[in-house]
Amino acid sequence: MTTTTTPVREETAAPRAVPGRRRQSPQRALRKSVLYAVLIVLALIVILPLVWILLTSFKTDGDAIRNPYSAFPNPFSTDAYTTLASGQQPVFRWFLNSLAAAALQTVIILVTASMAAYALARLEFWGKRIVFGLIVATLLVPPVIFLIPNYLIVQNLGWLDTIWAITIPGAASAFGVFFLRQFFVGLPAEIEEAARIDGAGDFRIFLQIVLPLARPALATLAVLSFLANWNDFLWPVYVLLSPENLTLQPGLSQLQGAYSTHYAIVMAGAVIASVPVLILFFFAQKQIVESVATSGVKG
């Protein structure tokens, strides 16, 4: 007895919709494409000058003058870096001076600004709003106005031509106090109240609870403070008198002659000046993004 099998017709199953995934509208896709295009253009605006500086530093002076916009050095030369390393100009000494001054001022700013900001954010005392208002008001004053008073103070203290002249005057950071105060205000006060119930004092709460929570804000302020001192040009010119005590920015300006400029050497110095800044930002970028994402202007 033979049995006939009825062929089973296979039906193509319709694709299942993935839950939680919506089809992107053409308008939204267009907006995202425009946003990416704008971000790419902004990235190129930032990156291309750095690439041009790097390429120019490997040119000869003649090539830098004849072909300032050429893509590649012709011929490829490391004479600029050899000249800087030869000791004709104390570039390495300038680099160490800038590094020491920027690092020292950054540490002082973090210590003083964090303590002042916490007092203005959490402690209650008479005249707190007035003090905070005066600190914010100093942000509206052009820094060049303080040039002569600060110079006279540094001169009377005997700090001319020393590292203290380029670190102490800028260590009282009104922006640092304002920035950290706004961050501290946004922190939940319940954590501090729980610690206070357990017997912790204000200073212990500040050190063991508030500062660890404020790590992103402290990292952001550290980067900004370091950059402000590292890139400062005008103030070191006034208070640093000896060529060997100069910082990197005013020192690099001496690489330009009165009648001629060695562009390759100047660009090589600029590359050296950019390295610490790029390294610092590379390691601190996560903290900076977290600080921007979690902080807000309150109070």
C-alpha positions as CSV (number, residue, x, y, z in Angstrom):
1,M,0.0,0.0,0.0
2,T,1.5,3.2,-1.1
3,T,1.0,6.4,0.8
4,T,1.1,9.7,-0.9
5,T,2.6,12.6,1.0
6,T,1.1,16.0,0.5
7,P,3.8,18.5,-0.2
8,V,4.0,21.1,2.5
9,R,4.1,24.6,1.2
10,E,6.7,26.6,3.0
11,E,5.6,30.1,3.7
12,T,8.1,32.8,4.0
13,A,7.8,34.3,7.4
14,A,7.5,38.1,7.5
15,P,10.5,39.7,9.2
16,R,9.8,40.5,12.8
17,A,10.1,43.9,14.1
18,V,12.8,44.3,16.6
19,P,11.3,45.7,19.8
20,G,12.6,49.1,20.8
21,R,14.0,50.0,17.4
22,R,12.2,52.6,15.4
23,R,12.6,53.4,11.8
24,Q,14.5,56.6,11.4
25,S,12.6,59.4,9.6
26,P,14.2,61.1,6.6
27,Q,14.1,64.4,8.4
28,R,16.0,63.0,11.4
29,A,18.5,61.3,9.2
30,L,19.1,64.5,7.3
31,R,19.6,66.4,10.6
32,K,22.1,63.8,11.8
33,S,24.0,64.0,8.5
34,V,24.2,67.8,8.7
35,L,25.4,67.5,12.3
36,Y,28.1,65.0,11.4
37,A,29.2,67.2,8.5
38,V,29.5,70.3,10.8
39,L,31.4,68.3,13.4
40,I,33.8,67.0,10.7
41,V,34.4,70.6,9.5
42,L,35.1,71.8,13.1
43,A,37.5,68.9,13.7
44,L,39.4,69.8,10.5
45,I,39.6,73.4,11.6
46,V,41.2,72.3,14.8
47,I,43.4,69.5,13.4
48,L,44.7,71.1,10.1
49,P,46.7,73.9,11.9
50,L,48.4,71.3,14.1
51,V,49.3,69.2,11.0
52,W,50.6,72.3,9.2
53,I,52.8,73.2,12.2
54,L,54.1,69.6,12.4
55,L,54.9,69.4,8.7
56,T,56.6,72.8,8.7
57,S,58.8,71.9,11.5
58,F,60.4,69.2,9.3
59,K,61.1,71.7,6.5
60,T,64.2,73.7,5.7
61,D,63.9,77.5,6.0
62,G,64.0,77.8,2.2
63,D,61.3,75.3,1.7
64,A,59.1,76.8,4.4
65,I,59.3,80.2,2.6
66,R,58.9,78.9,-1.0
67,N,56.2,76.4,-0.3
68,P,54.4,77.4,2.9
69,Y,51.2,75.5,2.0
70,S,52.9,72.3,0.6
71,A,51.6,69.1,2.0
72,F,55.0,67.4,2.6
73,P,58.4,68.8,3.3
74,N,60.8,68.8,0.4
75,P,63.4,67.9,1.4
76,F,62.5,66.2,4.7
77,S,64.8,67.7,7.4
78,T,65.2,67.5,11.1
79,D,67.6,70.5,11.3
80,A,65.1,72.5,13.3
81,Y,64.9,69.9,16.1
82,T,68.7,69.5,16.0
83,T,69.2,73.2,16.4
84,L,66.8,73.3,19.4
85,A,68.6,70.3,21.0
86,S,72.1,71.8,20.3
87,G,71.8,74.2,23.3
88,Q,72.1,77.4,21.3
89,Q,68.9,78.5,23.0
90,P,67.9,77.0,26.4
91,V,64.6,75.6,25.0
92,F,64.7,72.6,27.3
93,R,65.2,74.9,30.3
94,W,62.2,77.0,29.1
95,F,60.2,73.8,28.8
96,L,61.0,72.7,32.4
97,N,60.3,76.3,33.7
98,S,56.9,76.2,32.1
99,L,56.1,72.7,33.3
100,A,57.1,73.5,36.9
101,A,55.2,76.8,36.9
102,A,52.0,75.4,35.4
103,A,52.0,72.3,37.6
104,L,52.7,74.3,40.8
105,Q,50.0,76.9,40.1
106,T,47.5,74.2,39.2
107,V,48.0,72.5,42.5
108,I,47.6,75.7,44.4
109,I,44.4,76.6,42.5
110,L,42.9,73.2,43.2
111,V,43.6,73.4,46.9
112,T,42.5,77.0,47.5
113,A,39.6,77.1,45.1
114,S,38.1,73.8,46.3
115,M,38.1,74.9,50.0
116,A,36.7,78.3,49.2
117,A,34.1,76.9,46.9
118,Y,32.9,74.3,49.5
119,A,32.6,77.0,52.1
120,L,30.5,79.2,49.8
121,A,28.3,76.2,48.8
122,R,27.7,74.4,52.1
123,L,28.7,76.5,55.1
124,E,26.5,79.3,56.5
125,F,28.2,82.6,57.6
126,W,27.4,86.2,57.5
127,G,28.1,87.9,54.2
128,K,28.4,84.7,52.1
129,R,26.4,86.1,49.2
130,I,28.3,89.3,49.3
131,V,31.7,87.5,49.1
132,F,30.5,85.3,46.3
133,G,29.2,88.3,44.4
134,L,32.5,90.0,44.7
135,I,34.4,86.9,43.5
136,V,32.1,86.7,40.4
137,A,32.5,90.4,39.8
138,T,36.2,90.0,39.4
139,L,35.5,87.8,36.4
140,L,34.2,90.9,34.6
141,V,37.4,92.8,35.1
142,P,40.0,92.6,32.2
143,P,43.1,90.8,33.6
144,V,45.4,93.4,32.1
145,I,44.2,95.9,34.7
146,F,45.9,93.8,37.4
147,L,49.2,93.9,35.6
148,I,50.7,96.9,37.3
149,P,49.4,96.2,40.9
150,N,50.6,92.6,40.6
151,Y,54.0,93.7,39.4
152,L,54.4,96.1,42.3
153,I,53.5,93.4,44.8
154,V,55.9,90.9,43.2
155,Q,58.6,93.5,43.2
156,N,58.1,94.4,46.8
157,L,58.2,90.8,47.8
158,G,61.5,90.2,45.9
159,W,60.0,87.6,43.6
160,L,61.1,89.1,40.3
161,D,62.8,86.6,38.0
162,T,61.7,83.7,40.2
163,I,59.1,80.9,39.7
164,W,56.9,82.5,42.4
165,A,56.3,85.5,40.2
166,I,54.6,83.4,37.6
167,T,52.7,81.1,40.0
168,I,51.4,83.0,43.1
169,P,49.6,86.0,41.5
170,G,47.5,83.8,39.3
171,A,46.8,81.2,42.0
172,A,43.8,83.1,43.4
173,S,41.4,81.8,40.7
174,A,38.0,83.5,40.9
175,F,36.8,81.2,38.0
176,G,38.0,78.2,39.9
177,V,35.9,79.2,43.0
178,F,32.9,79.9,40.9
179,F,33.2,76.7,38.8
180,L,33.6,74.4,41.8
181,R,31.0,76.2,43.9
182,Q,28.4,75.5,41.2
183,F,29.4,71.9,41.1
184,F,29.3,71.5,44.9
185,V,25.8,73.0,45.0
186,G,24.6,70.4,42.6
187,L,25.8,67.5,44.8
188,P,23.1,65.9,47.0
189,A,23.3,67.2,50.5
190,E,21.8,64.0,52.0
191,I,25.2,62.2,51.6
192,E,26.9,64.9,53.7
193,E,24.0,64.9,56.3
194,A,24.3,61.1,56.7
195,A,28.1,61.5,57.3
196,R,27.5,64.3,59.8
197,I,25.0,62.1,61.7
198,D,27.8,59.4,61.9
199,G,30.0,62.0,63.6
200,A,32.1,63.3,60.7
201,G,33.1,66.9,60.8
202,D,33.0,69.4,57.9
203,F,36.7,69.0,57.0
204,R,36.4,65.2,57.0
205,I,33.3,65.3,54.9
206,F,35.1,67.7,52.5
207,L,38.1,65.4,52.1
208,Q,36.6,62.0,52.1
209,I,33.2,62.5,50.5
210,V,32.9,65.8,48.6
211,L,36.3,65.7,46.8
212,P,36.0,62.2,45.5
213,L,32.6,63.0,44.1
214,A,34.0,66.2,42.5
215,R,36.8,64.4,40.7
216,P,35.5,65.3,37.2
217,A,35.1,69.0,38.1
218,L,38.6,69.0,39.7
219,A,40.1,67.4,36.6
220,T,38.4,70.0,34.3
221,L,39.7,72.9,36.5
222,A,43.2,71.3,36.5
223,V,43.3,71.2,32.7
224,L,42.0,74.8,32.4
225,S,44.4,76.1,35.0
226,F,47.4,74.3,33.5
227,L,46.6,75.7,30.0
228,A,46.2,79.2,31.3
229,N,49.6,79.3,32.9
230,W,51.3,77.2,30.1
231,N,50.0,79.6,27.4
232,D,50.6,82.8,29.3
233,F,52.9,85.2,27.4
234,L,52.5,88.8,28.7
235,W,53.0,88.3,32.4
236,P,56.3,86.3,32.2
237,V,57.7,88.9,29.9
238,Y,57.4,91.5,32.6
239,V,58.5,89.6,35.6
240,L,61.2,87.2,34.2
241,L,64.4,89.0,33.5
242,S,67.0,86.4,32.8
243,P,66.9,84.5,29.5
244,E,67.4,81.1,31.2
245,N,64.5,81.8,33.6
246,L,62.0,82.4,30.8
247,T,59.0,80.1,30.2
248,L,58.4,78.5,26.9
249,Q,56.0,81.0,25.3
250,P,58.1,84.2,25.7
251,G,61.3,82.1,25.0
252,L,60.0,80.9,21.7
253,S,59.4,84.5,20.6
254,Q,63.2,85.0,20.9
255,L,63.7,82.4,18.1
256,Q,62.5,85.1,15.7
257,G,65.2,87.5,14.5
258,A,64.7,91.2,13.9
259,Y,65.2,90.9,10.2
260,S,64.5,87.2,9.5
261,T,62.4,84.4,11.0
262,H,63.5,80.7,11.0
263,Y,60.0,79.3,10.5
264,A,61.1,75.7,10.8
265,I,62.7,76.3,14.2
266,V,59.7,78.3,15.4
267,M,57.3,75.6,14.4
268,A,59.5,72.9,16.0
269,G,59.3,74.9,19.2
270,A,55.5,75.1,18.8
271,V,55.3,71.3,18.4
272,I,57.3,70.9,21.6
273,A,55.0,73.3,23.4
274,S,51.9,71.4,22.2
275,V,53.0,68.0,23.4
276,P,52.2,68.4,27.2
277,V,48.9,70.0,26.4
278,L,47.8,67.1,24.1
279,I,49.0,64.5,26.6
280,L,47.1,66.2,29.4
281,F,43.9,66.4,27.5
282,F,44.2,62.8,26.3
283,F,44.3,61.5,29.9
284,A,41.7,64.0,31.2
285,Q,39.1,64.0,28.4
286,K,36.9,61.4,30.1
287,Q,36.8,63.4,33.3
288,I,36.1,66.6,31.3
289,V,33.2,65.1,29.4
290,E,31.8,63.6,32.7
291,S,32.0,67.0,34.3
292,V,30.2,68.8,31.5
293,A,27.5,66.1,31.5
294,T,26.9,66.0,35.3
295,S,27.4,69.6,36.3
296,G,24.9,72.5,36.0
297,V,24.6,76.1,36.9
298,K,22.6,76.2,40.2
299,G,22.4,78.4,43.2
